[in-house]
Amino acid sequence: MVHTELDLNAGRGAPMRWETMMNQWANPLVPSQAEMMREIFTDEERARFERYARPLVEGGGQPIRWQSSYTWALKASLPKDP
């Protein structure tokens, strides 16, 4: 038996503090957004991005989508007489 469950969600994001959004991560093996931006953007580019994105993050209401899939299986025992 194999079972797969698909979970699809869409909605509006809640307001979030800028610092919270920039310093969180979904996977401990992946750097936070703040860490990635320090590595790839100049100071000017980071400031320009923050001027644009911060009001959107802190104001909330932006469309967000997320999905997940869970699959599990059970192996059936083999019959004694095929």
PDB file with one MODEL, atoms N, CA, C and O in Angstrom:
MODEL        1
ATOM      1  N   MET A   1       0.850  -1.170   0.000  1.00  0.00           N
ATOM      2  CA  MET A   1       0.000   0.000   0.000  1.00  0.00           C
ATOM      3  C   MET A   1       0.901   1.241   0.000  1.00  0.00           C
ATOM      4  O   MET A   1       1.860   1.332   0.767  1.00  0.00           O
ATOM      5  N   VAL A   2       0.575   2.172  -0.863  1.00  0.00           N
ATOM      6  CA  VAL A   2       1.274   3.460  -0.921  1.00  0.00           C
ATOM      7  C   VAL A   2       0.230   4.556  -0.765  1.00  0.00           C
ATOM      8  O   VAL A   2      -0.838   4.508  -1.375  1.00  0.00           O
ATOM      9  N   HIS A   3       0.558   5.550   0.066  1.00  0.00           N
ATOM     10  CA  HIS A   3      -0.356   6.654   0.310  1.00  0.00           C
ATOM     11  C   HIS A   3       0.399   7.963   0.095  1.00  0.00           C
ATOM     12  O   HIS A   3       1.512   8.136   0.592  1.00  0.00           O
ATOM     13  N   THR A   4      -0.217   8.884  -0.653  1.00  0.00           N
ATOM     14  CA  THR A   4       0.360  10.217  -0.845  1.00  0.00           C
ATOM     15  C   THR A   4      -0.689  11.249  -0.482  1.00  0.00           C
ATOM     16  O   THR A   4      -1.853  11.140  -0.868  1.00  0.00           O
ATOM     17  N   GLU A   5      -0.264  12.238   0.255  1.00  0.00           N
ATOM     18  CA  GLU A   5      -1.143  13.324   0.660  1.00  0.00           C
ATOM     19  C   GLU A   5      -0.535  14.634   0.171  1.00  0.00           C
ATOM     20  O   GLU A   5       0.625  14.927   0.460  1.00  0.00           O
ATOM     21  N   LEU A   6      -1.304  15.414  -0.559  1.00  0.00           N
ATOM     22  CA  LEU A   6      -0.849  16.696  -1.088  1.00  0.00           C
ATOM     23  C   LEU A   6      -1.596  17.803  -0.379  1.00  0.00           C
ATOM     24  O   LEU A   6      -2.824  17.769  -0.286  1.00  0.00           O
ATOM     25  N   ASP A   7      -0.872  18.779   0.120  1.00  0.00           N
ATOM     26  CA  ASP A   7      -1.453  19.898   0.849  1.00  0.00           C
ATOM     27  C   ASP A   7      -1.081  21.187   0.122  1.00  0.00           C
ATOM     28  O   ASP A   7       0.095  21.548   0.071  1.00  0.00           O
ATOM     29  N   LEU A   8      -2.067  21.883  -0.441  1.00  0.00           N
ATOM     30  CA  LEU A   8      -1.863  23.143  -1.153  1.00  0.00           C
ATOM     31  C   LEU A   8      -2.591  24.249  -0.403  1.00  0.00           C
ATOM     32  O   LEU A   8      -3.757  24.090  -0.041  1.00  0.00           O
ATOM     33  N   ASN A   9      -1.920  25.357  -0.170  1.00  0.00           N
ATOM     34  CA  ASN A   9      -2.514  26.469   0.561  1.00  0.00           C
ATOM     35  C   ASN A   9      -2.188  27.784  -0.140  1.00  0.00           C
ATOM     36  O   ASN A   9      -1.119  27.948  -0.728  1.00  0.00           O
ATOM     37  N   ALA A  10      -3.117  28.695  -0.064  1.00  0.00           N
ATOM     38  CA  ALA A  10      -2.897  30.048  -0.572  1.00  0.00           C
ATOM     39  C   ALA A  10      -3.655  31.002   0.333  1.00  0.00           C
ATOM     40  O   ALA A  10      -4.713  30.665   0.864  1.00  0.00           O
ATOM     41  N   GLY A  11      -3.112  32.176   0.501  1.00  0.00           N
ATOM     42  CA  GLY A  11      -3.782  33.153   1.348  1.00  0.00           C
ATOM     43  C   GLY A  11      -3.010  34.454   1.369  1.00  0.00           C
ATOM     44  O   GLY A  11      -2.165  34.718   0.513  1.00  0.00           O
ATOM     45  N   ARG A  12      -3.314  35.242   2.347  1.00  0.00           N
ATOM     46  CA  ARG A  12      -2.646  36.536   2.527  1.00  0.00           C
ATOM     47  C   ARG A  12      -1.732  36.443   3.733  1.00  0.00           C
ATOM     48  O   ARG A  12      -2.114  35.924   4.782  1.00  0.00           O
ATOM     49  N   GLY A  13      -0.522  36.951   3.571  1.00  0.00           N
ATOM     50  CA  GLY A  13       0.449  36.912   4.656  1.00  0.00           C
ATOM     51  C   GLY A  13       0.096  37.877   5.773  1.00  0.00           C
ATOM     52  O   GLY A  13      -0.430  38.963   5.532  1.00  0.00           O
ATOM     53  N   ALA A  14       0.388  37.470   6.979  1.00  0.00           N
ATOM     54  CA  ALA A  14       0.185  38.336   8.139  1.00  0.00           C
ATOM     55  C   ALA A  14       1.344  39.326   8.226  1.00  0.00           C
ATOM     56  O   ALA A  14       2.443  39.022   7.761  1.00  0.00           O
ATOM     57  N   PRO A  15       1.124  40.493   8.806  1.00  0.00           N
ATOM     58  CA  PRO A  15       2.241  41.424   9.006  1.00  0.00           C
ATOM     59  C   PRO A  15       3.338  40.747   9.832  1.00  0.00           C
ATOM     60  O   PRO A  15       3.057  39.972  10.746  1.00  0.00           O
ATOM     61  N   MET A  16       4.591  41.054   9.493  1.00  0.00           N
ATOM     62  CA  MET A  16       5.724  40.445  10.178  1.00  0.00           C
ATOM     63  C   MET A  16       6.819  41.491  10.336  1.00  0.00           C
ATOM     64  O   MET A  16       7.038  42.318   9.451  1.00  0.00           O
ATOM     65  N   ARG A  17       7.496  41.442  11.466  1.00  0.00           N
ATOM     66  CA  ARG A  17       8.619  42.363  11.664  1.00  0.00           C
ATOM     67  C   ARG A  17       9.697  42.048  10.629  1.00  0.00           C
ATOM     68  O   ARG A  17       9.964  40.879  10.353  1.00  0.00           O
ATOM     69  N   TRP A  18      10.304  43.057  10.067  1.00  0.00           N
ATOM     70  CA  TRP A  18      11.347  42.902   9.057  1.00  0.00           C
ATOM     71  C   TRP A  18      12.492  42.029   9.564  1.00  0.00           C
ATOM     72  O   TRP A  18      12.952  41.128   8.863  1.00  0.00           O
ATOM     73  N   GLU A  19      12.946  42.299  10.780  1.00  0.00           N
ATOM     74  CA  GLU A  19      14.067  41.557  11.347  1.00  0.00           C
ATOM     75  C   GLU A  19      13.736  40.074  11.501  1.00  0.00           C
ATOM     76  O   GLU A  19      14.597  39.218  11.303  1.00  0.00           O
ATOM     77  N   THR A  20      12.502  39.779  11.849  1.00  0.00           N
ATOM     78  CA  THR A  20      12.070  38.381  11.990  1.00  0.00           C
ATOM     79  C   THR A  20      12.146  37.678  10.645  1.00  0.00           C
ATOM     80  O   THR A  20      12.697  36.582  10.544  1.00  0.00           O
ATOM     81  N   MET A  21      11.594  38.305   9.612  1.00  0.00           N
ATOM     82  CA  MET A  21      11.596  37.702   8.287  1.00  0.00           C
ATOM     83  C   MET A  21      13.015  37.490   7.766  1.00  0.00           C
ATOM     84  O   MET A  21      13.314  36.449   7.181  1.00  0.00           O
ATOM     85  N   MET A  22      13.875  38.460   7.973  1.00  0.00           N
ATOM     86  CA  MET A  22      15.235  38.372   7.432  1.00  0.00           C
ATOM     87  C   MET A  22      16.106  37.354   8.160  1.00  0.00           C
ATOM     88  O   MET A  22      17.054  36.830   7.576  1.00  0.00           O
ATOM     89  N   ASN A  23      15.801  37.064   9.427  1.00  0.00           N
ATOM     90  CA  ASN A  23      16.672  36.192  10.217  1.00  0.00           C
ATOM     91  C   ASN A  23      16.102  34.806  10.477  1.00  0.00           C
ATOM     92  O   ASN A  23      16.657  34.061  11.285  1.00  0.00           O
ATOM     93  N   GLN A  24      15.018  34.445   9.819  1.00  0.00           N
ATOM     94  CA  GLN A  24      14.487  33.093   9.986  1.00  0.00           C
ATOM     95  C   GLN A  24      14.912  32.217   8.814  1.00  0.00           C
ATOM     96  O   GLN A  24      15.277  32.719   7.751  1.00  0.00           O
ATOM     97  N   TRP A  25      14.862  30.936   9.012  1.00  0.00           N
ATOM     98  CA  TRP A  25      15.161  30.005   7.938  1.00  0.00           C
ATOM     99  C   TRP A  25      14.281  28.786   8.092  1.00  0.00           C
ATOM    100  O   TRP A  25      13.929  28.400   9.207  1.00  0.00           O
ATOM    101  N   ALA A  26      13.923  28.175   6.965  1.00  0.00           N
ATOM    102  CA  ALA A  26      13.066  26.994   6.967  1.00  0.00           C
ATOM    103  C   ALA A  26      13.882  25.717   7.100  1.00  0.00           C
ATOM    104  O   ALA A  26      13.349  24.669   7.464  1.00  0.00           O
ATOM    105  N   ASN A  27      15.154  25.803   6.811  1.00  0.00           N
ATOM    106  CA  ASN A  27      16.024  24.625   6.821  1.00  0.00           C
ATOM    107  C   ASN A  27      17.335  25.048   7.482  1.00  0.00           C
ATOM    108  O   ASN A  27      17.943  26.029   7.054  1.00  0.00           O
ATOM    109  N   PRO A  28      17.784  24.330   8.514  1.00  0.00           N
ATOM    110  CA  PRO A  28      19.015  24.733   9.192  1.00  0.00           C
ATOM    111  C   PRO A  28      20.265  24.621   8.322  1.00  0.00           C
ATOM    112  O   PRO A  28      21.320  25.135   8.694  1.00  0.00           O
ATOM    113  N   LEU A  29      20.162  23.964   7.181  1.00  0.00           N
ATOM    114  CA  LEU A  29      21.299  23.839   6.276  1.00  0.00           C
ATOM    115  C   LEU A  29      21.363  24.973   5.258  1.00  0.00           C
ATOM    116  O   LEU A  29      22.313  25.064   4.481  1.00  0.00           O
ATOM    117  N   VAL A  30      20.350  25.834   5.268  1.00  0.00           N
ATOM    118  CA  VAL A  30      20.281  26.956   4.328  1.00  0.00           C
ATOM    119  C   VAL A  30      20.410  28.253   5.126  1.00  0.00           C
ATOM    120  O   VAL A  30      19.738  28.409   6.145  1.00  0.00           O
ATOM    121  N   PRO A  31      21.259  29.187   4.685  1.00  0.00           N
ATOM    122  CA  PRO A  31      21.411  30.441   5.429  1.00  0.00           C
ATOM    123  C   PRO A  31      20.130  31.272   5.421  1.00  0.00           C
ATOM    124  O   PRO A  31      19.277  31.106   4.549  1.00  0.00           O
ATOM    125  N   SER A  32      20.006  32.160   6.395  1.00  0.00           N
ATOM    126  CA  SER A  32      18.852  33.068   6.444  1.00  0.00           C
ATOM    127  C   SER A  32      18.945  34.047   5.269  1.00  0.00           C
ATOM    128  O   SER A  32      19.978  34.155   4.609  1.00  0.00           O
ATOM    129  N   GLN A  33      17.850  34.748   5.028  1.00  0.00           N
ATOM    130  CA  GLN A  33      17.860  35.739   3.945  1.00  0.00           C
ATOM    131  C   GLN A  33      18.882  36.829   4.220  1.00  0.00           C
ATOM    132  O   GLN A  33      19.555  37.293   3.299  1.00  0.00           O
ATOM    133  N   ALA A  34      19.007  37.240   5.467  1.00  0.00           N
ATOM    134  CA  ALA A  34      19.982  38.277   5.807  1.00  0.00           C
ATOM    135  C   ALA A  34      21.399  37.796   5.497  1.00  0.00           C
ATOM    136  O   ALA A  34      22.200  38.552   4.948  1.00  0.00           O
ATOM    137  N   GLU A  35      21.713  36.558   5.840  1.00  0.00           N
ATOM    138  CA  GLU A  35      23.047  36.016   5.560  1.00  0.00           C
ATOM    139  C   GLU A  35      23.315  35.948   4.060  1.00  0.00           C
ATOM    140  O   GLU A  35      24.397  36.311   3.599  1.00  0.00           O
ATOM    141  N   MET A  36      22.322  35.481   3.300  1.00  0.00           N
ATOM    142  CA  MET A  36      22.500  35.390   1.843  1.00  0.00           C
ATOM    143  C   MET A  36      22.693  36.771   1.220  1.00  0.00           C
ATOM    144  O   MET A  36      23.533  36.959   0.340  1.00  0.00           O
ATOM    145  N   MET A  37      21.902  37.729   1.693  1.00  0.00           N
ATOM    146  CA  MET A  37      22.016  39.072   1.125  1.00  0.00           C
ATOM    147  C   MET A  37      23.370  39.696   1.434  1.00  0.00           C
ATOM    148  O   MET A  37      23.925  40.405   0.594  1.00  0.00           O
ATOM    149  N   ARG A  38      23.913  39.446   2.629  1.00  0.00           N
ATOM    150  CA  ARG A  38      25.247  39.974   2.962  1.00  0.00           C
ATOM    151  C   ARG A  38      26.314  39.395   2.037  1.00  0.00           C
ATOM    152  O   ARG A  38      27.301  40.061   1.724  1.00  0.00           O
ATOM    153  N   GLU A  39      26.114  38.160   1.605  1.00  0.00           N
ATOM    154  CA  GLU A  39      27.094  37.501   0.740  1.00  0.00           C
ATOM    155  C   GLU A  39      27.022  37.953  -0.711  1.00  0.00           C
ATOM    156  O   GLU A  39      28.055  38.037  -1.376  1.00  0.00           O
ATOM    157  N   ILE A  40      25.828  38.245  -1.218  1.00  0.00           N
ATOM    158  CA  ILE A  40      25.707  38.484  -2.661  1.00  0.00           C
ATOM    159  C   ILE A  40      25.389  39.922  -3.056  1.00  0.00           C
ATOM    160  O   ILE A  40      25.599  40.297  -4.209  1.00  0.00           O
ATOM    161  N   PHE A  41      24.883  40.745  -2.119  1.00  0.00           N
ATOM    162  CA  PHE A  41      24.511  42.111  -2.459  1.00  0.00           C
ATOM    163  C   PHE A  41      25.490  43.112  -1.863  1.00  0.00           C
ATOM    164  O   PHE A  41      26.095  42.862  -0.820  1.00  0.00           O
ATOM    165  N   THR A  42      25.637  44.235  -2.529  1.00  0.00           N
ATOM    166  CA  THR A  42      26.398  45.348  -1.957  1.00  0.00           C
ATOM    167  C   THR A  42      25.527  46.032  -0.908  1.00  0.00           C
ATOM    168  O   THR A  42      24.334  45.746  -0.804  1.00  0.00           O
ATOM    169  N   ASP A  43      26.123  46.933  -0.132  1.00  0.00           N
ATOM    170  CA  ASP A  43      25.356  47.679   0.862  1.00  0.00           C
ATOM    171  C   ASP A  43      24.231  48.469   0.196  1.00  0.00           C
ATOM    172  O   ASP A  43      23.116  48.529   0.715  1.00  0.00           O
ATOM    173  N   GLU A  44      24.523  49.067  -0.942  1.00  0.00           N
ATOM    174  CA  GLU A  44      23.508  49.844  -1.660  1.00  0.00           C
ATOM    175  C   GLU A  44      22.368  48.952  -2.141  1.00  0.00           C
ATOM    176  O   GLU A  44      21.202  49.331  -2.031  1.00  0.00           O
ATOM    177  N   GLU A  45      22.684  47.785  -2.665  1.00  0.00           N
ATOM    178  CA  GLU A  45      21.643  46.865  -3.141  1.00  0.00           C
ATOM    179  C   GLU A  45      20.757  46.378  -1.992  1.00  0.00           C
ATOM    180  O   GLU A  45      19.540  46.277  -2.142  1.00  0.00           O
ATOM    181  N   ARG A  46      21.370  46.078  -0.851  1.00  0.00           N
ATOM    182  CA  ARG A  46      20.579  45.661   0.317  1.00  0.00           C
ATOM    183  C   ARG A  46      19.653  46.778   0.774  1.00  0.00           C
ATOM    184  O   ARG A  46      18.490  46.530   1.093  1.00  0.00           O
ATOM    185  N   ALA A  47      20.157  48.001   0.807  1.00  0.00           N
ATOM    186  CA  ALA A  47      19.339  49.138   1.236  1.00  0.00           C
ATOM    187  C   ALA A  47      18.182  49.365   0.265  1.00  0.00           C
ATOM    188  O   ALA A  47      17.059  49.635   0.690  1.00  0.00           O
ATOM    189  N   ARG A  48      18.448  49.258  -1.026  1.00  0.00           N
ATOM    190  CA  ARG A  48      17.397  49.446  -2.037  1.00  0.00           C
ATOM    191  C   ARG A  48      16.330  48.369  -1.902  1.00  0.00           C
ATOM    192  O   ARG A  48      15.137  48.666  -1.977  1.00  0.00           O
ATOM    193  N   PHE A  49      16.751  47.105  -1.702  1.00  0.00           N
ATOM    194  CA  PHE A  49      15.798  46.009  -1.520  1.00  0.00           C
ATOM    195  C   PHE A  49      14.952  46.245  -0.272  1.00  0.00           C
ATOM    196  O   PHE A  49      13.736  46.058  -0.301  1.00  0.00           O
ATOM    197  N   GLU A  50      15.592  46.655   0.825  1.00  0.00           N
ATOM    198  CA  GLU A  50      14.841  46.884   2.064  1.00  0.00           C
ATOM    199  C   GLU A  50      13.823  48.009   1.901  1.00  0.00           C
ATOM    200  O   GLU A  50      12.699  47.895   2.388  1.00  0.00           O
ATOM    201  N   ARG A  51      14.200  49.093   1.224  1.00  0.00           N
ATOM    202  CA  ARG A  51      13.248  50.191   1.009  1.00  0.00           C
ATOM    203  C   ARG A  51      12.010  49.704   0.259  1.00  0.00           C
ATOM    204  O   ARG A  51      10.900  50.163   0.531  1.00  0.00           O
ATOM    205  N   TYR A  52      12.193  48.785  -0.674  1.00  0.00           N
ATOM    206  CA  TYR A  52      11.063  48.255  -1.446  1.00  0.00           C
ATOM    207  C   TYR A  52      10.271  47.221  -0.642  1.00  0.00           C
ATOM    208  O   TYR A  52       9.047  47.318  -0.553  1.00  0.00           O
ATOM    209  N   ALA A  53      10.950  46.241  -0.059  1.00  0.00           N
ATOM    210  CA  ALA A  53      10.283  45.071   0.511  1.00  0.00           C
ATOM    211  C   ALA A  53       9.789  45.263   1.944  1.00  0.00           C
ATOM    212  O   ALA A  53       8.793  44.654   2.333  1.00  0.00           O
ATOM    213  N   ARG A  54      10.457  46.087   2.726  1.00  0.00           N
ATOM    214  CA  ARG A  54      10.087  46.214   4.140  1.00  0.00           C
ATOM    215  C   ARG A  54       8.626  46.628   4.333  1.00  0.00           C
ATOM    216  O   ARG A  54       7.938  46.007   5.143  1.00  0.00           O
ATOM    217  N   PRO A  55       8.118  47.653   3.625  1.00  0.00           N
ATOM    218  CA  PRO A  55       6.700  48.011   3.804  1.00  0.00           C
ATOM    219  C   PRO A  55       5.752  46.869   3.432  1.00  0.00           C
ATOM    220  O   PRO A  55       4.692  46.722   4.040  1.00  0.00           O
ATOM    221  N   LEU A  56       6.123  46.070   2.446  1.00  0.00           N
ATOM    222  CA  LEU A  56       5.279  44.943   2.056  1.00  0.00           C
ATOM    223  C   LEU A  56       5.247  43.877   3.147  1.00  0.00           C
ATOM    224  O   LEU A  56       4.185  43.341   3.462  1.00  0.00           O
ATOM    225  N   VAL A  57       6.392  43.574   3.716  1.00  0.00           N
ATOM    226  CA  VAL A  57       6.485  42.559   4.772  1.00  0.00           C
ATOM    227  C   VAL A  57       5.768  43.032   6.038  1.00  0.00           C
ATOM    228  O   VAL A  57       4.963  42.296   6.609  1.00  0.00           O
ATOM    229  N   GLU A  58       6.059  44.253   6.472  1.00  0.00           N
ATOM    230  CA  GLU A  58       5.488  44.748   7.720  1.00  0.00           C
ATOM    231  C   GLU A  58       4.007  45.115   7.591  1.00  0.00           C
ATOM    232  O   GLU A  58       3.287  45.143   8.589  1.00  0.00           O
ATOM    233  N   GLY A  59       3.552  45.395   6.366  1.00  0.00           N
ATOM    234  CA  GLY A  59       2.141  45.717   6.160  1.00  0.00           C
ATOM    235  C   GLY A  59       1.265  44.492   6.032  1.00  0.00           C
ATOM    236  O   GLY A  59       0.058  44.569   6.260  1.00  0.00           O
ATOM    237  N   GLY A  60       1.852  43.353   5.667  1.00  0.00           N
ATOM    238  CA  GLY A  60       1.075  42.130   5.501  1.00  0.00           C
ATOM    239  C   GLY A  60       0.154  42.212   4.299  1.00  0.00           C
ATOM    240  O   GLY A  60       0.182  43.181   3.540  1.00  0.00           O
ATOM    241  N   GLY A  61      -0.657  41.189   4.140  1.00  0.00           N
ATOM    242  CA  GLY A  61      -1.647  41.165   3.067  1.00  0.00           C
ATOM    243  C   GLY A  61      -1.123  40.712   1.720  1.00  0.00           C
ATOM    244  O   GLY A  61      -1.884  40.641   0.755  1.00  0.00           O
ATOM    245  N   GLN A  62       0.164  40.403   1.635  1.00  0.00           N
ATOM    246  CA  GLN A  62       0.719  39.954   0.358  1.00  0.00           C
ATOM    247  C   GLN A  62       0.296  38.513   0.075  1.00  0.00           C
ATOM    248  O   GLN A  62       0.208  37.708   1.002  1.00  0.00           O
ATOM    249  N   PRO A  63       0.032  38.175  -1.190  1.00  0.00           N
ATOM    250  CA  PRO A  63      -0.346  36.789  -1.497  1.00  0.00           C
ATOM    251  C   PRO A  63       0.815  35.835  -1.185  1.00  0.00           C
ATOM    252  O   PRO A  63       1.965  36.103  -1.532  1.00  0.00           O
ATOM    253  N   ILE A  64       0.497  34.742  -0.537  1.00  0.00           N
ATOM    254  CA  ILE A  64       1.498  33.715  -0.276  1.00  0.00           C
ATOM    255  C   ILE A  64       0.922  32.363  -0.673  1.00  0.00           C
ATOM    256  O   ILE A  64      -0.287  32.144  -0.608  1.00  0.00           O
ATOM    257  N   ARG A  65       1.792  31.477  -1.079  1.00  0.00           N
ATOM    258  CA  ARG A  65       1.402  30.116  -1.463  1.00  0.00           C
ATOM    259  C   ARG A  65       2.416  29.162  -0.887  1.00  0.00           C
ATOM    260  O   ARG A  65       3.607  29.470  -0.852  1.00  0.00           O
ATOM    261  N   TRP A  66       1.965  28.007  -0.433  1.00  0.00           N
ATOM    262  CA  TRP A  66       2.889  26.984   0.014  1.00  0.00           C
ATOM    263  C   TRP A  66       2.259  25.622  -0.217  1.00  0.00           C
ATOM    264  O   TRP A  66       1.038  25.478  -0.268  1.00  0.00           O
ATOM    265  N   GLN A  67       3.111  24.644  -0.352  1.00  0.00           N
ATOM    266  CA  GLN A  67       2.639  23.295  -0.636  1.00  0.00           C
ATOM    267  C   GLN A  67       3.551  22.290   0.048  1.00  0.00           C
ATOM    268  O   GLN A  67       4.715  22.569   0.334  1.00  0.00           O
ATOM    269  N   SER A  68       2.994  21.121   0.299  1.00  0.00           N
ATOM    270  CA  SER A  68       3.783  20.026   0.859  1.00  0.00           C
ATOM    271  C   SER A  68       3.169  18.714   0.400  1.00  0.00           C
ATOM    272  O   SER A  68       1.984  18.639   0.076  1.00  0.00           O
ATOM    273  N   SER A  69       3.990  17.702   0.382  1.00  0.00           N
ATOM    274  CA  SER A  69       3.539  16.377  -0.017  1.00  0.00           C
ATOM    275  C   SER A  69       4.131  15.361   0.956  1.00  0.00           C
ATOM    276  O   SER A  69       5.318  15.410   1.279  1.00  0.00           O
ATOM    277  N   TYR A  70       3.300  14.455   1.408  1.00  0.00           N
ATOM    278  CA  TYR A  70       3.729  13.393   2.309  1.00  0.00           C
ATOM    279  C   TYR A  70       3.413  12.055   1.655  1.00  0.00           C
ATOM    280  O   TYR A  70       2.283  11.821   1.226  1.00  0.00           O
ATOM    281  N   THR A  71       4.388  11.196   1.580  1.00  0.00           N
ATOM    282  CA  THR A  71       4.186   9.869   0.998  1.00  0.00           C
ATOM    283  C   THR A  71       4.722   8.826   1.957  1.00  0.00           C
ATOM    284  O   THR A  71       5.816   8.974   2.502  1.00  0.00           O
ATOM    285  N   TRP A  72       3.961   7.787   2.158  1.00  0.00           N
ATOM    286  CA  TRP A  72       4.449   6.661   2.942  1.00  0.00           C
ATOM    287  C   TRP A  72       3.915   5.375   2.354  1.00  0.00           C
ATOM    288  O   TRP A  72       2.918   5.379   1.632  1.00  0.00           O
ATOM    289  N   ALA A  73       4.581   4.269   2.664  1.00  0.00           N
ATOM    290  CA  ALA A  73       4.212   2.980   2.084  1.00  0.00           C
ATOM    291  C   ALA A  73       4.405   1.881   3.115  1.00  0.00           C
ATOM    292  O   ALA A  73       5.230   1.985   4.023  1.00  0.00           O
ATOM    293  N   LEU A  74       3.623   0.827   2.948  1.00  0.00           N
ATOM    294  CA  LEU A  74       3.759  -0.379   3.749  1.00  0.00           C
ATOM    295  C   LEU A  74       4.045  -1.533   2.815  1.00  0.00           C
ATOM    296  O   LEU A  74       3.398  -1.680   1.778  1.00  0.00           O
ATOM    297  N   LYS A  75       4.999  -2.339   3.179  1.00  0.00           N
ATOM    298  CA  LYS A  75       5.337  -3.476   2.350  1.00  0.00           C
ATOM    299  C   LYS A  75       4.501  -4.662   2.802  1.00  0.00           C
ATOM    300  O   LYS A  75       4.520  -5.044   3.972  1.00  0.00           O
ATOM    301  N   ALA A  76       3.774  -5.232   1.866  1.00  0.00           N
ATOM    302  CA  ALA A  76       2.934  -6.393   2.174  1.00  0.00           C
ATOM    303  C   ALA A  76       3.821  -7.617   2.324  1.00  0.00           C
ATOM    304  O   ALA A  76       4.847  -7.738   1.654  1.00  0.00           O
ATOM    305  N   SER A  77       3.427  -8.509   3.192  1.00  0.00           N
ATOM    306  CA  SER A  77       4.192  -9.758   3.344  1.00  0.00           C
ATOM    307  C   SER A  77       3.962 -10.640   2.122  1.00  0.00           C
ATOM    308  O   SER A  77       2.884 -10.618   1.527  1.00  0.00           O
ATOM    309  N   LEU A  78       4.972 -11.413   1.753  1.00  0.00           N
ATOM    310  CA  LEU A  78       4.848 -12.298   0.599  1.00  0.00           C
ATOM    311  C   LEU A  78       4.064 -13.545   0.969  1.00  0.00           C
ATOM    312  O   LEU A  78       4.239 -14.085   2.061  1.00  0.00           O
ATOM    313  N   PRO A  79       3.207 -14.004   0.077  1.00  0.00           N
ATOM    314  CA  PRO A  79       2.450 -15.233   0.370  1.00  0.00           C
ATOM    315  C   PRO A  79       3.406 -16.432   0.412  1.00  0.00           C
ATOM    316  O   PRO A  79       4.433 -16.439  -0.267  1.00  0.00           O
ATOM    317  N   LYS A  80       3.062 -17.438   1.211  1.00  0.00           N
ATOM    318  CA  LYS A  80       3.896 -18.624   1.313  1.00  0.00           C
ATOM    319  C   LYS A  80       3.845 -19.443   0.031  1.00  0.00           C
ATOM    320  O   LYS A  80       4.858 -20.017  -0.368  1.00  0.00           O
ATOM    321  N   ASP A  81       2.698 -19.510  -0.616  1.00  0.00           N
ATOM    322  CA  ASP A  81       2.548 -20.268  -1.870  1.00  0.00           C
ATOM    323  C   ASP A  81       2.186 -19.298  -2.982  1.00  0.00           C
ATOM    324  O   ASP A  81       1.033 -18.878  -3.079  1.00  0.00           O
ATOM    325  N   PRO A  82       3.172 -18.924  -3.844  1.00  0.00           N
ATOM    326  CA  PRO A  82       2.882 -17.952  -4.908  1.00  0.00           C
ATOM    327  C   PRO A  82       1.899 -18.442  -5.934  1.00  0.00           C
ATOM    328  O   PRO A  82       1.575 -17.717  -6.875  1.00  0.00           O
TER     329      PRO A  82
ENDMDL
END
